[in-house]
Amino acid sequence: MELHTDVTLDADHALARVALVGALNTETAPGFEHSLQQVVAAGHKLIVLDMKDLDYISSAGLRVIFKAAKQARSSGQRMAAANRKPHIDKVFEILKALPDMAVFANDRELDDYLDTMQQRARGD
């Protein structure tokens, strides 16, 4: 599956909204990282990731988001995620519950676990 992004800015460029459509996974994460880095570098006070049309997220996608959020925070910017679907929200809940704990042997194991949780939350 592909990932499409659309960046919209408010009139005074204080806010950037990045809409994600599709899947943020190992294949699409590098391109998204490049796009998101450009948004962060532009210095917007608030960057909102609109996940209304995001269908899937893997650990590679999460790494891109968390890396960008850390960079934004260090520059005095804020990043937020909006409109998360229940199965995407479940992934963020899992990671929030285990913020400093390495419980997976490797990325593949983590991705398999996240995939299973997203399928369950969707009722697949």
DSSP file (Angstrom, degrees, kcal/mol; ACC not computed):
  #  RESIDUE AA STRUCTURE BP1 BP2  ACC     N-H-->O    O-->H-N    N-H-->O    O-->H-N    TCO  KAPPA ALPHA  PHI   PSI    X-CA   Y-CA   Z-CA
    1    1 A M              0   0    0      0, 0.0     2,-0.1     0, 0.0    24,-0.1   0.000 360.0 360.0 360.0 149.1    0.0    0.0    0.0
    2    2 A E        -     0   0    0     22,-0.1    21,-2.1    25,-0.0     2,-0.4  -0.443 360.0-135.7 -95.8 170.0    1.2    3.5   -0.7
    3    3 A L  E     -A   22   0A   0     19,-0.3     2,-0.4    -2,-0.1    19,-0.2  -0.998  16.5-172.4-127.6 130.1    1.2    6.6    1.4
    4    4 A H  E     -A   21   0A   0     17,-2.8    17,-2.7    -2,-0.4     2,-0.4  -0.956   5.9-165.4-117.8 140.8    0.2   10.0    0.2
    5    5 A T  E     -A   20   0A   0     -2,-0.4     2,-0.4    15,-0.2    15,-0.2  -0.947   7.8-167.4-126.1 150.0    0.6   13.2    2.2
    6    6 A D  E     -A   19   0A   0     13,-1.6    13,-2.8    -2,-0.4     2,-0.5  -0.982   8.8-157.4-136.4 122.1   -0.9   16.6    1.8
    7    7 A V  E     -A   18   0A   0     -2,-0.4     2,-0.4    11,-0.2    11,-0.2  -0.881  11.8-178.5-104.3 125.3    0.5   19.6    3.8
    8    8 A T  E     -A   17   0A   0      9,-2.6     9,-3.1    -2,-0.5     2,-0.3  -0.960   9.1-156.1-121.8 144.5   -1.7   22.6    4.3
    9    9 A L  E     -A   16   0A   0     -2,-0.4     7,-0.2     7,-0.2     2,-0.1  -0.854  15.9-121.5-116.7 149.7   -0.7   25.8    6.1
   10   10 A D    >   -     0   0    0      5,-1.8     3,-1.4    -2,-0.3    -1,-0.0  -0.325  44.3 -89.4 -80.4 175.5   -2.7   28.4    7.9
   11   11 A A  T 3  S+     0   0    0      1,-0.3    -1,-0.1     2,-0.1    -2,-0.0   0.849 126.7  35.0 -58.2 -40.4   -2.6   32.1    6.8
   12   12 A D  T 3  S-     0   0    0      3,-0.0    -1,-0.3     0, 0.0    -2,-0.0   0.311 108.2-118.9-100.5  10.9    0.3   33.1    9.0
   13   13 A H  S <  S+     0   0    0     -3,-1.4    32,-0.2     2,-0.2    -2,-0.1   0.703  78.2 124.0  63.6  22.9    2.2   29.8    8.8
   14   14 A A  S    S+     0   0    0     30,-0.2    32,-2.1     1,-0.2    31,-0.5   0.719  71.6  44.5 -81.5 -20.1    2.0   29.1   12.5
   15   15 A L  E     - b   0  46A   0     30,-0.2    -5,-1.8    29,-0.2     2,-0.5  -0.982  62.1-169.7-130.0 135.0    0.3   25.8   11.9
   16   16 A A  E     -Ab   9  47A   0     30,-2.5    32,-3.0    -2,-0.4     2,-0.6  -0.990   8.3-159.5-120.2 129.1    1.0   23.0    9.4
   17   17 A R  E     -Ab   8  48A   0     -9,-3.1    -9,-2.6    -2,-0.5     2,-0.7  -0.945   3.9-165.2-110.1 122.1   -1.4   20.2    8.9
   18   18 A V  E     -Ab   7  49A   0     30,-3.4    32,-2.3    -2,-0.6     2,-0.4  -0.911   6.7-158.6-110.1 107.1    0.0   17.0    7.4
   19   19 A A  E     -Ab   6  50A   0    -13,-2.8   -13,-1.6    -2,-0.7     2,-0.5  -0.728   4.9-156.0 -87.7 130.4   -2.7   14.6    6.2
   20   20 A L  E     -A    5   0A   0     30,-2.4    33,-0.7    -2,-0.4     2,-0.5  -0.919  10.7-176.2-109.5 129.2   -1.6   11.0    5.8
   21   21 A V  E     +Ab   4  53A   0    -17,-2.7   -17,-2.8    -2,-0.5     2,-0.4  -0.977  54.4   0.4-128.2 118.0   -3.5    8.7    3.4
   22   22 A G  E    S-Ab   3  54A   0     31,-2.3    33,-3.6    -2,-0.5    34,-1.1  -0.921 104.7 -18.0 116.9-136.2   -2.7    5.0    3.1
   23   23 A A  E     - b   0  56A   0    -21,-2.1     2,-0.8    -2,-0.4    34,-0.2  -0.947  38.7-156.4-121.7 132.2    0.0    3.1    5.0
   24   24 A L  E     + b   0  57A   0     32,-2.8    34,-2.3    -2,-0.4    37,-0.4  -0.870  48.1 130.7-104.6  97.4    3.0    4.3    6.9
   25   25 A N  S  > S-     0   0    0     -2,-0.8     4,-2.5    32,-0.2     3,-0.1  -0.572  74.0 -65.8-135.0-167.8    5.3    1.3    6.9
   26   26 A T  T  4 S+     0   0    0      1,-0.2    -2,-0.0     2,-0.2     0, 0.0   0.854 130.3  46.1 -57.3 -38.3    8.9    0.3    6.1
   27   27 A E  T  4 S+     0   0    0      1,-0.2     4,-0.3     2,-0.1    -1,-0.2   0.868 121.2  34.8 -74.5 -37.1    8.5    1.1    2.4
   28   28 A T  T  > S+     0   0    0      1,-0.2     4,-2.1     2,-0.1     5,-0.2   0.635  96.6  83.4 -95.5 -15.1    6.8    4.5    2.8
   29   29 A A  H  X S+     0   0    0     -4,-2.5     4,-3.0     1,-0.2     5,-0.2   0.883  85.9  55.0 -59.9 -43.2    8.6    5.7    6.0
   30   30 A P  H  > S+     0   0    0      0, 0.0     4,-1.9     0, 0.0    -1,-0.2   0.918 111.4  44.2 -60.3 -42.7   11.7    7.1    4.2
   31   31 A G  H  > S+     0   0    0     -4,-0.3     4,-2.1     2,-0.2    -2,-0.2   0.904 115.0  48.9 -66.3 -40.7    9.7    9.4    1.9
   32   32 A F  H  X S+     0   0    0     -4,-2.1     4,-3.1     1,-0.2     5,-0.2   0.894 107.9  55.1 -65.4 -39.0    7.4   10.5    4.7
   33   33 A E  H  X S+     0   0    0     -4,-3.0     4,-2.6     1,-0.2    -1,-0.2   0.921 107.9  49.2 -59.3 -44.0   10.4   11.2    6.9
   34   34 A H  H  X S+     0   0    0     -4,-1.9     4,-1.5    -5,-0.2    -1,-0.2   0.935 114.2  45.2 -61.2 -46.9   11.9   13.5    4.2
   35   35 A S  H  X S+     0   0    0     -4,-2.1     4,-1.6     1,-0.2    -2,-0.2   0.916 114.5  48.0 -62.9 -44.2    8.5   15.4    3.8
   36   36 A L  H  X S+     0   0    0     -4,-3.1     4,-2.6     1,-0.2    -1,-0.2   0.873 106.9  56.5 -67.8 -37.1    8.0   15.7    7.5
   37   37 A Q  H  X S+     0   0    0     -4,-2.6     4,-2.8    -5,-0.2    -1,-0.2   0.877 105.3  52.7 -61.5 -37.1   11.6   16.9    8.1
   38   38 A Q  H  X S+     0   0    0     -4,-1.5     4,-1.1     2,-0.2    -1,-0.2   0.895 109.7  48.5 -65.0 -39.3   10.9   19.8    5.6
   39   39 A V  H  <>S+     0   0    0     -4,-1.6     5,-0.8     2,-0.2     3,-0.4   0.932 113.4  46.5 -65.8 -45.4    7.8   20.7    7.6
   40   40 A V  H ><5S+     0   0    0     -4,-2.6     3,-1.7     1,-0.2    -2,-0.2   0.924 110.2  53.5 -62.1 -44.6    9.7   20.7   10.9
   41   41 A A  H 3<5S+     0   0    0     -4,-2.8    -1,-0.2     1,-0.3    -2,-0.2   0.751  95.2  69.4 -63.7 -24.1   12.6   22.7    9.4
   42   42 A A  T 3<5S-     0   0    0     -4,-1.1    -1,-0.3    -3,-0.4    -2,-0.2   0.648 107.2-125.8 -71.9 -13.1   10.1   25.4    8.2
   43   43 A G  T < 5 +     0   0    0     -3,-1.7    -3,-0.1    -4,-0.4    -2,-0.1   0.729  41.1 173.6  82.5  23.6    9.6   26.3   11.9
   44   44 A H      < -     0   0    0     -5,-0.8    34,-0.2     1,-0.1    -1,-0.2  -0.396  33.7-135.0 -63.7 140.5    5.8   26.0   12.3
   45   45 A K  S    S+     0   0    0    -31,-0.5    33,-2.1   -32,-0.2     2,-0.4   0.870  90.4  24.8 -66.2 -36.2    4.7   26.5   15.9
   46   46 A L  E     -bc  15  78A   0    -32,-2.1   -30,-2.5    31,-0.2     2,-0.5  -0.996  64.6-167.6-134.1 131.1    2.3   23.5   15.7
   47   47 A I  E     -bc  16  79A   0     31,-2.5    33,-2.7    -2,-0.4     2,-0.6  -0.977  10.7-164.1-117.0 118.7    2.5   20.5   13.3
   48   48 A V  E     -bc  17  80A   0    -32,-3.0   -30,-3.4    -2,-0.5     2,-0.8  -0.910   9.5-152.5-107.9 123.4   -0.6   18.4   13.3
   49   49 A L  E     -bc  18  81A   0     31,-3.5    33,-2.8    -2,-0.6     2,-0.8  -0.846  13.3-153.0 -92.3 108.5   -0.5   14.9   11.8
   50   50 A D  E     +bc  19  82A   0    -32,-2.3   -30,-2.4    -2,-0.8     3,-0.4  -0.747  18.2 176.7 -87.5 109.1   -4.0   14.3   10.5
   51   51 A M  E >   +     0   0A   0     31,-3.0     3,-1.5    -2,-0.8    34,-0.5   0.115  41.2 117.3-101.8  19.5   -4.4   10.5   10.6
   52   52 A K  E 3  S+     0   0A   0      1,-0.3    -1,-0.2    32,-0.1   -31,-0.1   0.857  88.4  31.1 -55.7 -38.1   -8.1   10.3    9.5
   53   53 A D  E 3  S+b   21   0A   0    -33,-0.7   -31,-2.3    -3,-0.4     2,-0.6   0.125  88.0 119.7-110.9  19.2   -7.1    8.4    6.4
   54   54 A L  E <   -b   22   0A   0     -3,-1.5    31,-0.3   -33,-0.3   -31,-0.2  -0.770  36.4-179.4 -84.6 121.4   -4.1    6.5    7.7
   55   55 A D  E     +     0   0A   0    -33,-3.6     2,-0.3    -2,-0.6   -32,-0.2   0.700  61.2  11.5 -96.1 -21.9   -4.9    2.8    7.4
   56   56 A Y  E     -b   23   0A   0    -34,-1.1   -32,-2.8     2,-0.0     2,-0.4  -0.993  54.1-168.9-157.7 146.0   -1.8    1.2    8.9
   57   57 A I  E     -b   24   0A   0     -2,-0.3   -32,-0.2   -34,-0.2     2,-0.2  -0.995   8.5-168.5-140.0 135.9    1.3    2.2   10.8
   58   58 A S     >  -     0   0    0    -34,-2.3     4,-2.2    -2,-0.4     5,-0.2  -0.552  44.4 -92.3-110.9 179.4    4.4    0.1   11.5
   59   59 A S  H  > S+     0   0    0      1,-0.2     4,-2.4    48,-0.2     5,-0.2   0.838 125.5  58.3 -63.1 -31.9    7.4    0.5   13.8
   60   60 A A  H  > S+     0   0    0      2,-0.2     4,-1.7     1,-0.2    -1,-0.2   0.911 107.7  46.5 -63.8 -41.0    9.3    2.3   11.0
   61   61 A G  H  > S+     0   0    0    -37,-0.4     4,-2.1     2,-0.2    -2,-0.2   0.897 110.8  52.0 -66.2 -41.0    6.5    4.8   10.7
   62   62 A L  H  X S+     0   0    0     -4,-2.2     4,-3.0     1,-0.2     5,-0.3   0.904 106.4  54.1 -62.6 -40.7    6.4    5.3   14.5
   63   63 A R  H  X S+     0   0    0     -4,-2.4     4,-2.5     1,-0.2     5,-0.2   0.910 107.8  50.4 -60.0 -42.2   10.1    6.0   14.5
   64   64 A V  H  X S+     0   0    0     -4,-1.7     4,-2.2     2,-0.2    -1,-0.2   0.931 113.2  45.7 -61.4 -45.7    9.8    8.7   11.9
   65   65 A I  H  X S+     0   0    0     -4,-2.1     4,-2.5     2,-0.2    -2,-0.2   0.933 114.8  45.9 -64.4 -47.0    7.0   10.4   13.9
   66   66 A F  H  X S+     0   0    0     -4,-3.0     4,-2.1     2,-0.2    -1,-0.2   0.874 112.3  51.3 -67.4 -36.6    8.8   10.2   17.3
   67   67 A K  H  X S+     0   0    0     -4,-2.5     4,-2.2    -5,-0.3    -1,-0.2   0.930 112.7  45.6 -63.5 -45.6   12.1   11.4   15.8
   68   68 A A  H  X S+     0   0    0     -4,-2.2     4,-2.8    -5,-0.2    -2,-0.2   0.888 111.3  52.7 -65.8 -38.9   10.3   14.4   14.2
   69   69 A A  H  X S+     0   0    0     -4,-2.5     4,-2.6     2,-0.2    -1,-0.2   0.900 109.3  49.5 -63.7 -39.7    8.4   15.1   17.4
   70   70 A K  H  X S+     0   0    0     -4,-2.1     4,-2.1     2,-0.2    -2,-0.2   0.919 112.7  46.8 -64.7 -43.7   11.7   15.1   19.4
   71   71 A Q  H  X S+     0   0    0     -4,-2.2     4,-0.9     2,-0.2    -2,-0.2   0.910 112.7  49.8 -64.7 -41.8   13.3   17.5   16.9
   72   72 A A  H ><>S+     0   0    0     -4,-2.8     5,-3.1     1,-0.2     3,-0.9   0.934 110.1  50.7 -61.4 -46.3   10.3   19.8   16.9
   73   73 A R  H ><5S+     0   0    0     -4,-2.6     3,-1.6     1,-0.3    -1,-0.2   0.893 106.8  53.8 -59.2 -41.6   10.3   19.8   20.7
   74   74 A S  H 3<5S+     0   0    0     -4,-2.1    -1,-0.3     1,-0.3    -2,-0.2   0.705 109.3  50.0 -69.1 -17.6   14.0   20.8   20.8
   75   75 A S  T <<5S-     0   0    0     -4,-0.9    -1,-0.3    -3,-0.9    -2,-0.2   0.298 123.5-102.9-100.1   7.8   13.2   23.7   18.5
   76   76 A G  T < 5S+     0   0    0     -3,-1.6    -3,-0.2     1,-0.3     2,-0.2   0.651  83.2 125.2  80.5  15.2   10.3   25.0   20.6
   77   77 A Q      < -     0   0    0     -5,-3.1     2,-0.4    -6,-0.2    -1,-0.3  -0.562  51.1-136.7 -99.3 168.2    7.7   23.5   18.3
   78   78 A R  E     -c   46   0A   0    -33,-2.1   -31,-2.5   -34,-0.2     2,-0.4  -0.953  10.0-161.4-125.3 148.1    4.8   21.2   19.1
   79   79 A M  E     -c   47   0A   0     -2,-0.4     2,-0.3   -33,-0.2   -31,-0.2  -0.988  11.4-179.6-127.8 139.3    3.6   18.2   17.2
   80   80 A A  E     -c   48   0A   0    -33,-2.7   -31,-3.5    -2,-0.4     2,-0.5  -0.960  21.3-139.0-136.4 153.5    0.2   16.5   17.6
   81   81 A A  E     -c   49   0A   0     -2,-0.3     2,-0.3   -33,-0.2   -31,-0.2  -0.962  27.3-175.1-113.1 129.0   -1.7   13.6   16.1
   82   82 A A  E     +c   50   0A   0    -33,-2.8   -31,-3.0    -2,-0.5   -30,-0.1  -0.862  53.5  17.5-124.1 156.3   -5.4   14.0   15.3
   83   83 A N  S    S-     0   0    0     -2,-0.3     2,-0.3     1,-0.2    -1,-0.2   0.847  71.8-178.7  59.3  41.8   -8.2   11.9   14.0
   84   84 A R        -     0   0    0     -3,-0.2    -1,-0.2   -31,-0.1   -32,-0.1  -0.550  24.9-127.0 -75.1 134.0   -6.6    8.5   14.8
   85   85 A K    >>  -     0   0    0    -34,-0.5     4,-3.1   -31,-0.3     3,-0.6  -0.392  31.8-102.9 -70.3 157.6   -8.7    5.5   13.8
   86   86 A P  H 3> S+     0   0    0      0, 0.0     4,-1.9     0, 0.0     5,-0.1   0.865 121.6  49.0 -54.5 -40.2   -9.2    3.0   16.7
   87   87 A H  H 3> S+     0   0    0      2,-0.2     4,-0.9     1,-0.2    34,-0.1   0.821 114.2  45.7 -73.5 -28.1   -6.6    0.5   15.4
   88   88 A I  H <> S+     0   0    0     -3,-0.6     4,-1.7     2,-0.2     3,-0.3   0.885 111.2  53.1 -74.7 -41.2   -4.0    3.3   15.0
   89   89 A D  H  X S+     0   0    0     -4,-3.1     4,-2.3     1,-0.2    -2,-0.2   0.868 102.6  59.4 -60.2 -36.8   -4.9    4.7   18.4
   90   90 A K  H  X S+     0   0    0     -4,-1.9     4,-2.4    -5,-0.3    -1,-0.2   0.889 102.4  52.7 -60.2 -40.2   -4.3    1.2   19.8
   91   91 A V  H  X S+     0   0    0     -4,-0.9     4,-2.2    -3,-0.3    -1,-0.2   0.927 110.2  47.1 -61.8 -45.3   -0.7    1.3   18.6
   92   92 A F  H  X S+     0   0    0     -4,-1.7     4,-2.1     1,-0.2    -2,-0.2   0.870 110.6  53.0 -65.7 -35.8   -0.1    4.6   20.3
   93   93 A E  H  X S+     0   0    0     -4,-2.3     4,-2.0     2,-0.2    -2,-0.2   0.918 108.3  50.5 -62.6 -43.6   -1.7    3.2   23.5
   94   94 A I  H  X S+     0   0    0     -4,-2.4     4,-1.1     1,-0.2    -2,-0.2   0.931 112.7  45.6 -60.5 -46.6    0.6    0.2   23.5
   95   95 A L  H  < S+     0   0    0     -4,-2.2    -1,-0.2     1,-0.2    -2,-0.2   0.843 110.3  53.6 -69.1 -32.8    3.6    2.4   23.1
   96   96 A K  H  < S+     0   0    0     -4,-2.1    -1,-0.2     1,-0.2    -2,-0.2   0.864 107.4  52.2 -67.6 -34.8    2.5    4.8   25.8
   97   97 A A  H  < S+     0   0    0     -4,-2.0    -1,-0.2     1,-0.3    -2,-0.2   0.760 120.4  33.6 -71.7 -24.7    2.1    1.9   28.2
   98   98 A L  S >< S+     0   0    0     -4,-1.1     3,-0.9    -5,-0.1    -1,-0.3  -0.404  73.0 149.6-126.0  55.3    5.6    0.7   27.5
   99   99 A P  T 3  S+     0   0    0      0, 0.0    -1,-0.1     0, 0.0    -2,-0.1   0.832  79.3  22.1 -65.4 -34.5    7.6    3.9   26.9
  100  100 A D  T 3  S+     0   0    0     -3,-0.1     2,-0.5     2,-0.0    -2,-0.0   0.147 100.7 101.2-119.3  20.2   11.0    2.8   28.1
  101  101 A M    <   -     0   0    0     -3,-0.9     2,-0.9     2,-0.0    -3,-0.0  -0.917  56.7-151.1-114.7 126.5   10.8   -1.0   27.9
  102  102 A A        +     0   0    0     -2,-0.5    -2,-0.0     1,-0.2     3,-0.0  -0.825  32.4 155.1 -91.9 104.2   12.3   -3.0   25.1
  103  103 A V        +     0   0    0     -2,-0.9     2,-0.4    -5,-0.1    -1,-0.2   0.464  46.9  77.2-110.3  -3.5   10.0   -6.0   24.9
  104  104 A F        -     0   0    0      1,-0.1     3,-0.1     9,-0.0     4,-0.0  -0.889  68.7-141.2-114.9 140.3   10.5   -7.2   21.3
  105  105 A A  S    S-     0   0    0     -2,-0.4     2,-0.3     1,-0.1    -1,-0.1   0.817  81.1 -15.6 -67.6 -31.3   13.5   -9.1   20.0
  106  106 A N  S  > S-     0   0    0      1,-0.1     4,-2.0    -3,-0.0     5,-0.1  -0.950  75.9 -87.1-161.6 175.9   13.6   -7.2   16.7
  107  107 A D  H  > S+     0   0    0     -2,-0.3     4,-3.2     1,-0.2   -48,-0.2   0.867 121.5  56.8 -63.5 -37.2   11.6   -4.8   14.5
  108  108 A R  H  > S+     0   0    0      1,-0.2     4,-2.5     2,-0.2    -1,-0.2   0.918 107.5  48.3 -61.2 -43.0    9.9   -7.7   12.7
  109  109 A E  H  > S+     0   0    0      2,-0.2     4,-2.1     1,-0.2    -1,-0.2   0.911 113.0  47.9 -64.0 -42.1    8.6   -9.0   16.0
  110  110 A L  H  X S+     0   0    0     -4,-2.0     4,-2.8     2,-0.2    -2,-0.2   0.934 112.0  49.3 -63.2 -46.2    7.3   -5.6   16.9
  111  111 A D  H  X S+     0   0    0     -4,-3.2     4,-2.7     1,-0.2    -2,-0.2   0.889 109.7  51.8 -62.1 -39.5    5.7   -5.1   13.5
  112  112 A D  H  X S+     0   0    0     -4,-2.5     4,-2.2    -5,-0.2    -1,-0.2   0.918 111.9  46.8 -61.6 -43.2    4.0   -8.5   13.7
  113  113 A Y  H  X S+     0   0    0     -4,-2.1     4,-2.3     2,-0.2    -2,-0.2   0.934 113.5  47.1 -64.6 -46.6    2.6   -7.6   17.1
  114  114 A L  H  X S+     0   0    0     -4,-2.8     4,-2.3     1,-0.2    -2,-0.2   0.886 111.1  52.7 -63.2 -38.9    1.4   -4.1   16.0
  115  115 A D  H  X S+     0   0    0     -4,-2.7     4,-2.3    -5,-0.2    -1,-0.2   0.924 109.7  48.5 -61.6 -45.3   -0.2   -5.7   12.9
  116  116 A T  H  X S+     0   0    0     -4,-2.2     4,-2.3     1,-0.2    -2,-0.2   0.913 111.5  49.5 -61.9 -43.9   -2.1   -8.2   15.0
  117  117 A M  H  X S+     0   0    0     -4,-2.3     4,-2.3     1,-0.2    -1,-0.2   0.887 111.1  49.0 -64.3 -39.2   -3.3   -5.4   17.4
  118  118 A Q  H  X S+     0   0    0     -4,-2.3     4,-1.7     2,-0.2    -1,-0.2   0.891 110.6  51.0 -68.1 -38.8   -4.5   -3.3   14.5
  119  119 A Q  H  X>S+     0   0    0     -4,-2.3     5,-2.7     2,-0.2     4,-1.0   0.916 111.4  48.0 -63.1 -43.1   -6.3   -6.2   12.9
  120  120 A R  H ><5S+     0   0    0     -4,-2.3     3,-0.5     1,-0.2    -2,-0.2   0.914 109.9  51.4 -63.8 -42.7   -8.0   -7.0   16.2
  121  121 A A  H 3<5S+     0   0    0     -4,-2.3    -1,-0.2     1,-0.2    -2,-0.2   0.825 112.0  47.5 -65.9 -30.2   -9.1   -3.3   16.7
  122  122 A R  H 3<5S-     0   0    0     -4,-1.7    -1,-0.2    -5,-0.1    -2,-0.2   0.648 115.1-118.7 -81.2 -15.7  -10.5   -3.3   13.2
  123  123 A G  T <<5       0   0    0     -4,-1.0    -3,-0.2    -3,-0.5    -2,-0.1   0.703 360.0 360.0  84.0  22.0  -12.3   -6.6   13.9
  124  124 A D      <       0   0    0     -5,-2.7    -4,-0.2    -6,-0.2    -5,-0.1   0.475 360.0 360.0 -72.4 360.0  -10.5   -8.5   11.1
